[in-house]
Amino acid sequence: MTSFVSFCSRFGIAVLLVALADFLFYAQPAGITVLLFAIVTAGAVVAVHPAALNSPMPWLKPACLLVALLPLAENVSALSVSVALVAMVVFALSLAGRLQHRIARIAGQIALFLPAVPLRFIRDFIRWRKTARRFGRRRIRFASIAVWVMPLTLGAVFLTLFGAANPVIDYWLSLIDLMKLLDLIQLARIAFWLVVLACVWALLRPRLPRFRRLIPRPRQNLAGAQPAAKPERHVVEDIVFGKGAILRALIVFNALFALQTGLDAAYLWGGVALPDGMSYAAYAHRGAYPLIVTALLAAGFVLAALRPGSETSSDPLIRRLVYAWVAQNIVLVISSILRLDLYIGVYALTYWRIAAFVWMGLVASGLALIIARIALGKSNEWLFSANLLTLSATLYACCFINFAAMIANFNVDHSLEMSGSGTPLDAEYLRSFGAVALPALDRYYMHQTGHLTTWVVDLQTADDYVAEQKKWRAWSFRAWRLVQVLDKRGPLVLPPPQQPTQPSQPSVPDR
């Protein structure tokens, strides 16, 4: 009986949250409303788990959740929403007493929780019907609905005939606009309600899916019946993947990586002339991404070769060679970062190149953590948890960085027109960012014409953005700051009708 009452109360809260989401989000811009809805949903989760706050520090979990939700106040983006969603899942599992204590296991719980969200409400609804039947509650049967089909159908026929025979009834029927009634039934809106209901229900009643063991455990009495492993196979494995093979592999790998590092030092930093037909930008760009793949393969080899408790992990010479090789991999990643920086200096900055910088930094930190794991004798689970913490902190910090403004300012400042070197400014690419690129474009046009010039398309973009931000639902701290900058723009001058065409842009494949 308690579970039945609990289901009804949580369903009522879920319906209220769906109504609030409809008011805040449907056909409305997303802004501060996302943060407000997340806070209200967190309050609902606390309301259905009041006993979970009877701890020595009941404020700790809500405070951590509030910190995780702060990126939504800065800007609503796919990244900030993802961070908030993960934080809400962790918060709900912790209040329900189902959260593990290790970071790697928490990540596994989140990976299991999110795919099960769409089916959570359906499973609970089926269980609720079984519980209601057990306690004698009346439930809606298909037969009770079917008995109304014939009366309602014939009633509609009779009403139509009466309308043809009676002008008063015909007038009443003419007042009913079936098309307007159908307009009230919006499939998109109903789908939106169902999606919100599934999401908030999963938070109000957080459960993890259970998987049955598909492969039965071998019986003890059959252990002796298993065929003995061939000794020749173990001999081959010991030769190919044994201690001697790993030692020789590390020597070869260190020599190859030292060669690559030496070439980078000579060509990129030492000023040695490149072969004919190859530019420094092409040399930098060709090696930036393949070297990262090389570092990842090296990391996988190190983890496989120095498994905790293995014979190779206790050998001092192998450990020193691994330290040297991982250190060379870190240098390789730093070289890749410098290569990409040289390429950007020639061909400008894009979103994908910023993502490459972030990814390379994560790879370098992961390699450093591999050295720490070997030196401290930690497990692979510790290494995974440390990398997950590094990734989470990086993504959280990225929520507060305005990458679009960074790209626009960098490309304007390092364009051929502003600095005298580099590539001509691709103004159309910056305009694709929207109003966030207008301050940088204003500086560019001021430098070109001597006064604050704007194009009609830029003026329209600014007007539309300011008008959009007047809606309170669309407010965010980043948007508010941009509106302040746009409001302070001085008198704008439209360019003359005939403008020289901009020079052709170089091919930039990795935007």
C-alpha positions in Angstrom: 0.0 0.0 0.0 2.9 2.3 0.8 4.4 1.8 -2.7 1.0 2.6 -4.3 0.7 5.9 -2.3 4.3 6.7 -3.1 3.7 6.2 -6.9 0.6 8.5 -6.8 2.4 11.3 -5.0 5.4 11.1 -7.2 3.2 11.0 -10.3 1.5 14.2 -9.1 4.8 15.9 -8.6 5.9 14.8 -12.1 2.8 16.2 -13.7 3.4 19.5 -12.0 6.9 19.5 -13.3 5.7 18.8 -16.8 3.3 21.7 -16.6 6.1 23.9 -15.4 8.4 22.8 -18.3 5.6 23.5 -20.7 5.3 27.0 -19.4 9.0 27.6 -19.4 10.3 25.9 -22.5 7.7 25.0 -25.1 8.0 27.4 -28.1 10.1 29.7 -25.8 13.8 30.6 -25.9 16.1 28.7 -23.4 18.0 30.8 -20.9 17.7 31.2 -17.2 14.6 29.1 -17.3 16.8 25.9 -17.6 18.5 26.8 -14.3 15.2 27.5 -12.6 13.7 24.3 -13.8 16.7 22.3 -12.6 16.5 23.9 -9.1 12.8 23.2 -8.9 13.3 19.6 -10.0 16.1 19.2 -7.4 13.7 20.5 -4.8 11.2 17.9 -5.9 13.8 15.1 -5.6 14.5 16.3 -2.1 10.8 16.3 -1.3 10.4 12.7 -2.2 13.5 11.7 -0.3 13.2 13.8 2.9 15.0 11.2 5.1 18.2 11.5 2.9 18.9 14.9 4.4 19.1 13.6 8.0 22.9 13.6 7.8 25.5 15.6 9.8 25.9 18.0 6.8 22.6 18.1 5.0 23.6 21.1 3.0 26.6 19.5 1.3 24.8 17.6 -1.5 22.6 20.6 -2.5 25.6 22.9 -2.4 27.6 20.6 -4.7 24.6 20.4 -7.0 24.3 24.2 -7.1 28.0 24.5 -8.1 27.4 22.0 -10.9 24.4 24.0 -12.1 26.2 27.4 -12.2 27.3 27.0 -15.9 23.6 27.2 -16.8 23.5 30.7 -15.4 26.6 31.7 -17.5 25.2 30.2 -20.7 22.8 27.5 -21.9 24.7 25.2 -24.2 24.9 21.5 -24.9 27.9 21.3 -22.6 26.4 23.1 -19.7 23.1 21.1 -20.0 25.1 17.9 -20.1 27.0 18.8 -16.9 23.8 19.7 -15.2 22.1 16.5 -16.3 25.0 14.3 -15.0 24.9 16.3 -11.7 21.2 15.8 -11.3 21.5 12.1 -11.9 24.3 11.8 -9.3 22.2 14.0 -6.8 19.1 11.8 -7.3 21.1 8.5 -6.8 22.8 9.9 -3.7 19.5 10.9 -2.1 18.1 7.5 -2.9 21.0 5.8 -1.3 22.1 4.1 -4.5 25.3 6.0 -5.3 28.6 4.1 -5.2 31.6 5.5 -3.4 34.2 5.3 -6.2 34.3 7.6 -9.2 34.8 4.8 -11.7 31.7 3.0 -10.4 29.7 6.3 -10.4 30.6 6.7 -14.1 29.3 3.2 -14.7 26.1 4.0 -12.9 25.5 7.1 -15.0 26.2 5.1 -18.1 23.5 2.6 -17.1 21.1 5.2 -15.8 20.8 7.4 -18.8 19.8 4.8 -21.5 17.2 3.4 -19.1 15.4 6.8 -18.6 12.8 6.3 -21.5 11.6 3.0 -20.1 11.7 3.9 -16.4 8.1 5.3 -16.2 6.6 2.5 -18.3 8.1 -0.2 -16.0 6.9 1.6 -12.9 3.5 2.1 -14.3 3.2 -1.7 -15.0 4.3 -2.4 -11.4 1.8 0.2 -10.1 -1.1 -1.6 -11.9 0.0 -4.9 -10.3 0.1 -3.3 -6.9 -3.3 -1.7 -7.4 -4.8 -5.0 -8.4 -3.3 -6.7 -5.4 -4.9 -4.2 -3.0 -8.3 -4.4 -4.8 -8.1 -1.1 -6.6 -10.3 -0.8 -9.7 -8.4 -0.5 -12.9 -9.5 0.5 -16.3 -10.2 -2.4 -18.6 -10.4 -2.4 -22.4 -13.9 -4.0 -22.2 -15.2 -1.0 -20.1 -14.0 1.3 -22.9 -15.3 -0.9 -25.8 -18.9 -0.9 -24.5 -19.0 2.8 -25.2 -18.1 2.5 -28.9 -21.5 1.6 -30.2 -23.5 4.1 -28.1 -21.2 7.0 -28.9 -21.1 6.2 -32.6 -24.9 5.9 -33.0 -25.3 9.0 -30.8 -23.2 11.0 -33.2 -25.3 9.7 -36.2 -28.5 10.7 -34.4 -27.1 14.1 -33.5 -26.2 14.7 -37.1 -29.7 13.7 -38.3 -31.3 16.0 -35.7 -29.1 18.9 -36.9 -30.4 18.4 -40.4 -34.0 18.3 -39.1 -33.8 21.1 -36.5 -32.3 24.5 -37.3 -31.6 25.3 -33.6 -29.5 22.2 -33.2 -27.9 22.9 -36.6 -26.9 26.4 -35.3 -25.4 24.9 -32.1 -23.4 22.4 -34.2 -22.2 25.2 -36.5 -20.6 26.9 -33.4 -18.3 23.9 -32.9 -15.1 24.4 -34.9 -13.6 20.9 -35.2 -10.4 22.3 -36.8 -9.8 24.5 -33.8 -10.3 21.6 -31.5 -7.8 19.6 -33.5 -5.4 22.5 -33.3 -5.4 22.1 -29.6 -4.1 18.6 -30.0 -0.5 19.2 -30.9 1.5 16.0 -31.4 4.8 17.9 -30.9 3.6 19.3 -27.6 2.4 15.9 -26.4 5.7 14.4 -27.4 7.4 17.2 -25.4 5.3 16.3 -22.3 6.2 12.7 -22.6 9.9 13.3 -22.9 9.8 15.7 -19.8 7.7 13.2 -17.9 10.2 10.3 -18.6 13.2 12.5 -17.5 11.7 13.9 -14.3 10.2 10.5 -13.3 13.7 8.9 -13.6 15.0 11.5 -11.2 12.1 11.2 -8.8 12.4 7.5 -8.7 16.0 6.7 -9.6 16.7 3.1 -10.3 19.4 1.2 -12.1 18.6 -1.5 -14.6 19.4 -5.1 -13.6 20.9 -7.5 -15.9 20.6 -11.3 -15.6 23.7 -13.4 -16.0 23.6 -14.6 -19.6 26.5 -17.1 -19.4 26.1 -19.6 -16.6 29.0 -20.2 -14.3 30.8 -23.5 -14.9 29.9 -26.2 -12.4 32.6 -27.3 -10.0 32.2 -31.0 -10.8 33.0 -30.3 -14.5 36.2 -28.5 -13.8 38.2 -31.6 -14.1 36.6 -32.4 -17.4 38.0 -29.3 -19.1 40.8 -30.1 -21.5 44.2 -29.1 -20.3 45.8 -26.1 -22.0 48.5 -27.0 -24.4 51.9 -26.2 -23.1 53.0 -25.1 -26.6 50.5 -22.3 -26.5 51.9 -20.9 -23.2 55.4 -21.2 -24.6 54.4 -19.0 -27.6 52.7 -16.5 -25.4 55.7 -16.2 -23.1 57.9 -15.6 -26.1 55.8 -13.1 -28.0 54.3 -11.2 -25.1 56.6 -12.1 -22.3 59.1 -10.0 -20.3 61.9 -10.3 -23.0 59.6 -9.1 -25.8 58.3 -6.2 -23.8 61.9 -5.2 -22.9 63.0 -5.2 -26.5 59.8 -3.4 -27.6 60.4 -0.6 -25.1 64.0 -0.2 -26.4 62.8 0.1 -30.0 59.9 2.4 -29.1 62.2 4.7 -27.2 64.6 4.9 -30.1 61.8 5.7 -32.6 60.2 8.4 -30.4 63.6 9.9 -29.8 64.1 10.2 -33.6 60.7 11.9 -33.9 61.4 14.3 -31.1 64.8 15.1 -32.6 63.2 15.9 -36.0 60.7 18.2 -34.4 63.5 20.0 -32.5 65.5 20.4 -35.7 62.8 21.5 -38.1 60.3 23.3 -35.9 62.5 24.9 -33.3 66.0 24.7 -34.7 65.3 26.5 -38.0 66.6 23.7 -40.2 65.4 24.1 -43.8 62.5 21.7 -44.8 62.6 19.7 -48.0 61.6 21.5 -51.2 57.9 22.1 -51.6 57.0 21.7 -47.9 56.1 24.7 -45.8 56.4 24.9 -42.0 52.6 25.2 -41.8 52.1 21.9 -43.7 54.7 20.2 -41.6 53.0 21.4 -38.4 49.5 20.4 -39.6 50.4 16.9 -40.9 51.8 15.9 -37.6 49.4 17.4 -35.1 46.7 14.7 -35.1 48.6 11.5 -36.0 51.0 12.1 -33.1 48.0 12.1 -30.7 46.9 8.7 -32.1 50.5 7.5 -31.5 50.4 8.7 -27.9 47.1 6.9 -27.3 48.5 3.6 -28.7 51.5 4.0 -26.5 49.3 4.5 -23.5 47.4 1.4 -24.2 50.6 -0.6 -24.6 52.0 0.6 -21.3 48.8 -0.3 -19.5 48.8 -3.8 -21.0 52.5 -4.3 -20.4 52.7 -3.2 -16.8 49.5 -4.7 -15.4 49.5 -4.6 -11.6 51.1 -7.7 -10.1 52.7 -8.9 -13.4 56.3 -9.9 -13.8 57.1 -6.9 -16.0 55.7 -4.4 -13.6 58.3 -5.4 -10.9 61.3 -5.3 -13.2 63.4 -2.1 -12.5 64.8 -1.8 -16.0 61.4 -2.1 -17.7 60.0 0.5 -15.3 62.7 2.9 -16.2 62.2 2.4 -19.9 58.5 2.9 -19.5 59.1 6.1 -17.6 61.4 7.3 -20.4 58.9 6.3 -23.1 55.9 8.0 -21.4 58.0 11.1 -20.9 58.8 11.1 -24.6 55.1 10.7 -25.3 54.3 13.8 -23.2 57.0 15.7 -25.1 55.3 14.4 -28.3 51.9 15.7 -27.2 53.5 19.1 -26.3 55.1 19.1 -29.8 51.6 18.4 -31.3 50.2 21.4 -29.4 53.0 23.6 -30.7 52.5 22.3 -34.2 48.8 23.2 -34.0 49.6 26.6 -32.7 51.9 27.3 -35.7 49.2 26.1 -38.0 46.6 28.3 -36.4 49.0 31.3 -36.6 48.8 30.9 -40.4 45.2 29.6 -41.0 43.2 31.1 -38.1 41.3 29.6 -35.3 38.2 27.4 -35.5 36.0 25.3 -33.1 37.7 22.1 -34.1 41.1 23.4 -33.5 40.2 24.6 -30.0 38.7 21.1 -29.4 42.1 19.7 -30.5 43.9 21.8 -28.0 41.7 20.6 -25.2 42.0 17.0 -26.3 45.8 17.2 -26.5 45.9 18.6 -23.0 43.8 15.8 -21.7 46.0 13.2 -23.4 49.1 14.8 -21.9 47.5 14.7 -18.4 46.5 11.1 -19.0 50.0 10.1 -19.8 51.3 11.9 -16.6 48.7 10.0 -14.6 50.0 6.7 -16.1 53.4 7.5 -14.7 51.8 8.3 -11.3 49.9 5.0 -11.4 53.0 3.0 -12.0 55.1 4.9 -9.5 52.5 4.7 -6.7 51.4 1.1 -7.5 47.8 2.1 -8.1 45.2 0.1 -9.9 43.7 0.7 -13.4 40.4 1.7 -11.6 42.3 4.5 -9.8 43.7 5.6 -13.2 40.3 5.6 -14.8 38.9 7.6 -11.9 41.7 10.2 -12.0 41.2 10.6 -15.8 37.5 11.0 -15.3 38.0 13.7 -12.6 40.4 15.5 -15.0 37.9 15.3 -17.9 35.0 16.5 -15.7 36.9 19.5 -14.3 38.0 20.4 -17.9 34.4 20.2 -19.3 33.1 22.2 -16.3 35.6 24.9 -16.9 34.8 25.0 -20.6 31.2 25.9 -19.7 32.4 29.3 -18.6 34.6 30.1 -21.6 33.0 32.0 -24.6 34.8 30.1 -27.4 32.9 31.9 -30.1 34.1 35.3 -28.8 37.6 33.9 -28.4 37.7 32.7 -32.0 36.3 36.0 -33.3 38.8 38.1 -31.4 41.8 35.9 -32.3 40.9 35.8 -36.0 40.4 39.5 -36.2 43.6 40.4 -34.4 45.7 37.9 -36.4 44.1 38.6 -39.8 46.0 39.8 -42.8 44.2 43.1 -42.7 44.9 43.8 -39.0 48.4 42.4 -38.5 49.9 42.4 -42.0 50.5 38.6 -41.9 48.4 35.5 -41.7 45.2 34.8 -43.7 42.5 37.2 -44.8 39.6 37.4 -42.4 36.7 35.1 -43.2 33.9 37.4 -42.1 31.2 35.0 -43.1 32.5 32.4 -40.8 32.5 34.8 -37.9 28.9 36.0 -38.8 27.8 32.3 -38.4 28.5 32.8 -34.7 25.7 35.3 -34.4 25.7 38.5 -32.3 28.6 37.2 -30.2 31.1 38.0 -33.0 29.9 41.6 -33.5 32.3 43.3 -31.1 35.2 41.8 -32.9 33.8 42.7 -36.3 33.3 46.2 -35.1 37.0 46.5 -34.3 37.8 45.1 -37.7 35.6 47.5 -39.6 36.8 50.4 -37.5 40.4 49.6 -38.5 39.4 49.3 -42.2 37.3 52.4 -42.5 38.3 54.7 -39.6 34.7 54.8 -38.2 32.3 52.3 -36.8 30.9 50.7 -39.9 28.3 47.9 -39.9 26.6 45.8 -42.6 22.9 45.5 -42.8 23.1 41.8 -41.9 25.1 42.6 -38.8 22.7 45.4 -37.8 19.8 43.0 -38.2 21.6 40.3 -36.2 22.2 42.8 -33.3 18.6 44.0 -33.3 17.2 40.5 -33.3 19.5 39.4 -30.5 18.6 42.4 -28.3 14.9 41.8 -28.9 15.3 38.1 -28.1 17.1 38.9 -24.8 14.2 41.1 -23.7 12.3 37.9 -23.0 13.1 36.9 -19.4 13.2 33.2 -20.3 16.2 33.8 -22.6 18.3 35.6 -19.9 21.8 34.3 -19.2 24.8 36.1 -17.7 26.8 35.8 -20.9 23.9 37.2 -23.0 23.4 40.0 -20.5 27.1 41.0 -20.8 26.9 41.0 -24.6 23.7 43.2 -24.6 25.6 45.7 -22.5 28.3 45.9 -25.1 25.9 46.2 -28.0 24.0 48.9 -26.2 27.1 51.0 -25.9 27.9 51.0 -29.6 28.2 54.5 -31.0 26.6 55.8 -34.1 26.8 53.2 -36.9 27.6 54.0 -40.5 26.4 51.8 -43.4 29.0 51.2 -46.1 28.5 52.5 -49.6 26.5 50.2 -51.9 29.4 49.1 -54.0 32.0 47.2 -51.9 35.1 45.5 -53.2 34.8 41.8 -53.0 36.8 40.1 -50.3 39.8 38.0 -51.4 39.3 34.3 -51.7 39.8 32.4 -48.5 42.2 29.4 -48.2 40.8 26.0 -47.8 40.2 25.3 -44.1 39.1 21.6 -43.9 38.8 21.2 -40.1 36.4 23.8 -38.9 
